[in-house]
Amino acid sequence: MKTVHITETHRLPVWQRPITLLFLMSAAMPVAFSTWSALLNNFVVDVADFDGADIGWLHTIREIPGFLAIGVIAILLFMREQILGLVSLMLLGVATALTAQFPTMGGILTITLLSSIGFHYYETVNQSLQLQWIEKDRAPQVLGWLISAGSGATLIAYLLIIGTWERFDLDYSLVYWIAGGFTALVALFCLFAYPQFEGKDAQRRQMVLRKRYWLYYSLQFMSGARRQIFVVFAGFMMVERFGYAVHEITALFLTTLIANMLVAPFLGRLVQVFGERRALIFEYTGLAAVFLAYAGVYFLEWSAAVAAVLYVVNHLFFSLALAIKTYFQKIADPSDIAPTAAVAFTINHIAAVFLPVLLGLLWLASPGLVFLSAAAMAGISLGLSLLIPRHPVPGHETILRGPVAAAAE
């Protein structure tokens, strides 16, 4: 397979350049993953009679591969990042296609584990390739557009579900086959249609842990812990508490996607203009308020409409997480990007291995306390974001280290 250095890719047709590949992958992955997510809560309740504890176990199993994402470093000893990313994307598609073929607790957990390996290994490599292939001065804006592209692809999938689910009396099996099959075919096409792109800086092939990256690691840990509560319980609440049907939960996801499509590029520009520090302070302040309001849905018995609005707003705040990526891009040794992406993904998923189960049990006692826990985590993240300098660079990774500090430990 032909190898092209990143500095020579301007000679290629536009459709065959690295940025086009990033956009294509960013659009293909959510078709499988978002379809799986949109149907999941109804699927497990209808087919396997899941309760809050069961859904907690499912998401714990789903997050184990994220915790083991550090294994990507070992695979990269004999496989290029680009190939690993596309193979992982294909695994996600195939596993999603097979989801409804195993309608038991054990079967659902097994196929979820396989799809999760594909998803998490793809995401690890994809984040690394984005930071290697996109110039620093353009990164926030381009990352915003990539988020928008993924939202657009998911929007199409949701529109198809809403428009056809009841009209044609579709079942879970057919929808999973179509969505997963599409993602797998796109990955297969990309595997053979694109040359191998050689980055500017050779990536280290061993685990990298640097003391000066400690704030980045901390932000990743708290982001993973906080996001798990939303991913596991926000949608489940809409089904369990308010009785949302498939087309209703998908309509909620659809509204969220439209908002993301419109706002994500603006948020990328916001990070570019105001910097990572201010963007993350804004995000975590907003998330703390949203999670407190989620708790109010239970303690104050607020309506389904309020919960739906909170769901959309929550997603918009999460889009600002791209600022964590660009913060790292600014402080990192360029050859650290690939191994650190794997380490960071593992750190991001440490809490994901145990939180869903523990909070699933807490959910049975008091769902409101689950969301209060998320608000507390957002508060901790806010405190960490205050340590980011206005202009982070190597040697000035936090406000605790002056701009003339040593750049490496």
C-alpha positions in Angstrom: 0.0 0.0 0.0 1.4 3.4 -1.0 2.8 5.7 1.8 2.4 9.5 1.5 4.1 11.9 3.8 1.7 14.4 5.3 3.5 17.3 3.8 2.9 15.9 0.3 -0.8 15.2 0.6 -1.7 18.5 -1.1 -0.8 16.7 -4.4 -3.5 14.1 -3.9 -7.1 14.6 -5.0 -9.2 16.3 -2.4 -11.3 13.2 -1.7 -8.1 11.2 -0.9 -6.4 13.6 1.5 -6.1 13.0 5.3 -8.7 15.6 6.3 -11.2 13.9 4.0 -10.5 10.5 5.6 -11.0 12.0 9.1 -14.3 13.5 8.0 -15.4 10.2 6.4 -14.5 8.2 9.6 -16.1 10.8 11.8 -19.4 10.3 9.8 -19.3 6.5 9.6 -18.6 5.7 13.3 -21.7 7.4 14.7 -24.1 5.7 12.3 -23.4 2.4 14.1 -22.8 3.7 17.6 -25.6 6.2 17.7 -28.1 3.7 16.3 -27.0 1.2 18.9 -27.4 3.9 21.6 -30.8 5.1 20.4 -32.4 1.7 20.5 -30.4 0.3 23.4 -32.6 1.3 26.4 -35.8 0.1 24.7 -34.1 -3.0 23.4 -32.8 -4.2 26.7 -36.1 -3.4 28.5 -38.3 -5.0 25.9 -36.1 -8.1 25.2 -34.3 -8.8 28.5 -36.3 -6.9 31.1 -33.3 -4.8 32.3 -33.5 -2.7 35.5 -31.2 0.0 36.7 -28.7 -2.5 38.1 -28.6 -4.5 34.8 -28.0 -1.4 32.7 -25.2 -0.5 35.1 -23.6 -3.9 34.5 -24.0 -3.5 30.7 -22.2 -0.2 30.7 -19.5 -1.5 33.0 -18.8 -4.3 30.5 -18.9 -1.8 27.6 -16.3 0.4 29.3 -13.7 -2.3 30.0 -12.1 -2.0 26.5 -11.8 1.7 27.1 -9.9 1.0 30.4 -7.6 -1.4 28.4 -7.1 1.1 25.5 -3.5 1.3 26.6 -3.1 -2.0 24.7 -3.2 0.0 21.6 0.5 0.8 22.2 1.4 -2.9 22.0 -0.6 -3.3 18.8 1.1 -0.3 17.2 4.4 -2.2 17.4 3.3 -4.3 14.4 0.3 -2.3 12.9 0.1 1.2 11.6 -2.3 3.6 13.4 -4.4 4.2 10.3 -4.9 0.5 9.7 -5.7 -0.2 13.3 -8.3 2.6 13.4 -10.1 1.3 10.3 -10.0 -2.3 11.4 -11.5 -1.2 14.8 -14.2 0.8 13.0 -15.1 -2.3 11.0 -15.3 -4.4 14.2 -17.7 -1.8 15.7 -19.9 -2.1 12.6 -20.0 -5.9 12.5 -20.7 -6.2 16.2 -23.5 -3.6 16.0 -25.1 -5.5 13.1 -25.2 -8.7 15.2 -26.5 -7.0 18.4 -30.1 -8.3 18.1 -29.1 -11.8 17.3 -28.3 -12.5 21.0 -31.4 -11.3 23.0 -30.3 -12.6 26.4 -28.4 -11.0 29.2 -25.2 -13.0 28.5 -25.5 -12.5 24.7 -26.1 -8.8 25.0 -23.1 -8.4 27.3 -20.9 -10.4 25.0 -21.7 -8.6 21.8 -21.5 -5.3 23.6 -18.0 -6.1 24.7 -17.0 -6.8 21.1 -18.5 -3.6 19.7 -16.9 -1.7 22.6 -13.4 -3.0 21.6 -14.0 -1.7 18.1 -15.3 1.7 19.4 -12.7 2.4 22.0 -9.7 1.3 19.9 -11.0 3.3 17.0 -11.6 6.4 19.2 -8.1 6.1 20.7 -6.4 6.0 17.3 -8.7 8.6 15.8 -7.9 11.2 18.5 -4.2 10.6 17.9 -4.5 10.9 14.1 -6.5 14.1 14.5 -3.8 15.8 16.6 -1.1 14.6 14.3 -2.7 15.5 11.0 -4.4 18.9 11.9 -2.2 22.0 12.4 -2.4 23.5 15.9 -3.7 26.9 14.7 -6.6 25.2 12.9 -7.3 22.4 15.4 -10.2 23.8 17.4 -12.1 24.9 14.4 -11.5 21.7 12.4 -12.4 19.5 15.4 -15.6 21.4 15.7 -16.4 20.7 12.1 -15.6 17.0 12.7 -18.1 16.9 15.5 -20.6 18.6 13.3 -20.0 16.0 10.5 -20.6 13.1 13.0 -23.7 14.8 14.2 -24.9 15.2 10.6 -24.5 11.5 9.9 -26.2 10.6 13.1 -29.0 13.0 12.2 -29.7 11.1 9.0 -29.8 7.8 10.9 -32.2 9.2 13.5 -34.5 10.6 10.8 -34.7 7.2 9.2 -35.5 5.5 12.5 -38.2 8.1 13.3 -39.7 8.0 9.8 -39.7 4.2 9.3 -39.9 2.5 12.8 -43.6 2.6 13.2 -44.7 3.1 9.6 -43.0 -0.1 8.5 -43.2 -1.9 11.8 -39.4 -2.4 11.9 -37.7 -4.6 14.4 -34.4 -4.2 16.2 -32.6 -6.8 14.2 -33.1 -5.1 10.8 -32.1 -1.7 12.0 -29.0 -2.9 13.7 -28.0 -4.9 10.5 -28.4 -1.8 8.3 -26.6 0.6 10.6 -23.7 -1.7 11.5 -23.3 -3.0 8.0 -23.0 0.6 6.6 -20.2 1.5 9.1 -18.4 -1.8 8.3 -18.6 -1.1 4.5 -17.3 2.4 4.9 -14.3 1.2 7.0 -13.6 -1.4 4.3 -13.6 1.2 1.6 -11.3 3.5 3.5 -8.9 0.6 4.1 -8.3 0.2 0.4 -9.0 3.6 -1.1 -6.6 5.7 0.9 -2.8 5.6 1.0 -1.0 5.3 4.3 -0.2 8.8 5.6 3.1 9.4 7.3 3.0 12.1 10.0 5.6 14.8 10.5 6.9 13.3 13.8 7.6 9.6 14.4 5.5 8.3 17.3 7.0 6.6 20.3 6.0 2.9 20.5 6.1 2.6 24.3 4.0 3.8 27.1 4.5 7.5 28.0 3.7 8.9 31.4 5.1 12.4 32.0 4.8 14.4 35.2 4.2 17.6 33.3 1.0 16.1 31.7 -0.6 15.6 35.1 -3.4 18.2 34.6 -4.3 16.7 31.3 -4.5 13.2 32.9 -6.7 14.6 35.7 -9.1 16.4 33.3 -9.4 13.1 31.3 -10.2 11.1 34.5 -12.9 13.5 35.7 -14.3 13.8 32.2 -14.7 10.0 31.9 -16.3 9.7 35.4 -18.8 12.6 34.8 -19.7 11.5 31.3 -20.5 8.0 32.4 -23.3 9.2 34.6 -24.9 11.0 31.7 -24.4 8.2 29.1 -25.7 5.5 31.4 -28.6 7.2 33.2 -29.9 10.2 31.3 -31.4 8.3 28.5 -32.5 5.4 30.8 -34.3 8.0 32.9 -36.4 9.1 30.0 -37.5 5.5 29.3 -37.9 4.3 32.9 -39.4 7.4 34.5 -41.3 9.0 31.6 -42.1 6.0 29.5 -40.4 7.2 26.3 -41.0 4.9 23.3 -38.4 4.2 20.6 -39.5 7.0 18.3 -39.7 9.5 21.2 -36.2 8.8 22.6 -34.9 8.9 19.0 -36.7 12.3 18.5 -34.9 13.6 21.6 -31.6 12.3 20.2 -32.5 13.9 16.9 -33.1 17.3 18.5 -29.7 17.0 20.3 -28.0 16.2 17.0 -29.4 19.2 15.2 -28.3 21.4 18.0 -24.8 19.9 17.9 -24.6 20.3 14.1 -25.4 24.0 14.4 -23.4 24.8 17.6 -20.2 22.6 17.4 -18.4 24.7 14.7 -19.2 27.8 16.8 -17.8 26.1 19.9 -14.6 25.1 18.1 -14.3 28.8 17.1 -15.0 29.8 20.7 -12.1 27.6 21.9 -9.8 29.1 19.2 -10.6 32.7 20.2 -11.0 32.5 24.0 -8.6 29.6 24.7 -9.0 26.3 26.5 -9.0 27.7 30.0 -12.1 29.9 29.5 -13.9 27.3 27.4 -13.5 24.6 30.0 -14.5 26.9 32.9 -17.7 27.7 30.9 -18.3 24.0 30.2 -17.9 22.8 33.7 -20.0 25.6 35.3 -22.8 24.8 32.9 -22.6 21.0 33.5 -22.7 21.5 37.3 -25.9 23.5 36.9 -27.4 21.0 34.5 -26.7 18.0 36.8 -28.2 19.8 39.7 -31.3 20.4 37.6 -31.4 16.7 36.7 -31.5 15.9 40.4 -34.5 18.4 40.6 -36.4 16.2 38.2 -36.6 13.6 41.0 -36.5 15.6 44.2 -38.8 18.4 42.9 -40.7 16.1 40.4 -40.1 18.3 37.4 -41.7 17.3 34.1 -40.4 15.2 31.2 -40.2 18.5 29.1 -37.6 19.9 31.6 -35.6 16.7 31.5 -35.6 16.7 27.7 -34.3 20.3 27.6 -31.6 19.4 30.1 -30.6 16.4 27.9 -30.0 18.7 24.9 -28.2 21.4 26.9 -26.0 18.8 28.5 -24.8 17.5 25.1 -24.0 20.9 23.9 -21.7 21.5 26.9 -20.0 18.2 26.3 -19.0 19.4 22.8 -16.6 21.8 24.5 -14.5 18.8 25.6 -12.5 19.3 22.4 -10.7 21.9 24.4 -9.0 19.1 26.4 -7.6 17.7 23.1 -6.3 21.1 21.9 -4.8 21.8 25.4 -2.8 18.6 25.2 -1.8 19.4 21.6 -0.3 22.7 22.7 1.8 21.2 25.6 2.8 17.8 24.1 6.0 16.6 22.6 4.8 15.8 19.1 6.2 12.2 19.3 4.1 11.6 22.5 0.7 12.0 20.8 0.0 8.4 19.9 1.1 6.7 23.2 -0.4 9.4 25.3 -3.7 9.1 23.5 -3.8 5.5 24.6 -2.8 6.3 28.1 -5.3 9.1 28.3 -8.1 6.9 27.0 -7.4 4.4 29.7 -7.3 7.1 32.4 -10.6 8.4 31.0 -12.2 5.0 31.5 -10.9 4.1 35.0 -14.0 5.3 36.7 -16.2 3.9 33.9 -15.3 0.3 35.0 -16.8 0.6 38.5 -19.1 3.7 38.4 -22.0 2.3 36.4 -22.4 -0.7 38.7 -22.1 1.3 41.9 -24.3 4.1 40.7 -26.7 1.5 39.2 -27.2 0.2 42.8 -27.5 3.8 44.1 -30.1 4.4 41.3 -32.3 1.8 42.8 -32.3 3.7 46.1 -32.3 7.3 44.8 -31.8 8.4 41.2 -31.5 12.0 42.3 -28.4 11.2 44.3 -26.8 9.8 41.1 -27.1 13.2 39.4 -25.9 15.1 42.5 -22.8 13.0 42.3 -22.3 14.1 38.7 -22.7 17.8 39.8 -20.0 17.3 42.4 -17.7 15.8 39.7 -18.3 18.8 37.4 -17.3 21.0 40.3 -14.0 19.2 40.7 -13.4 19.5 36.9 -14.1 23.3 37.2 -11.4 23.5 39.9 -8.9 21.7 37.6 -9.7 23.9 34.6 -8.7 27.0 36.7 -5.1 25.6 36.6 -4.9 25.9 32.8 -2.7 28.8 31.7 -4.2 31.3 29.2 -1.5 30.3 26.7 -0.3 26.8 27.5 3.0 25.7 25.9 5.6 23.0 26.8 7.1 24.1 30.1 4.0 26.2 31.0 1.4 23.4 31.2 -0.3 24.8 34.4 -0.4 28.1 36.2 1.8 26.4 38.8 4.7 26.2 36.3 6.2 29.3 34.9 6.7 29.8 31.2 10.4 29.3 31.6 10.1 25.9 33.4 11.8 22.9 32.0 9.7 21.3 29.3 10.3 17.7 30.2 10.8 15.6 33.3 
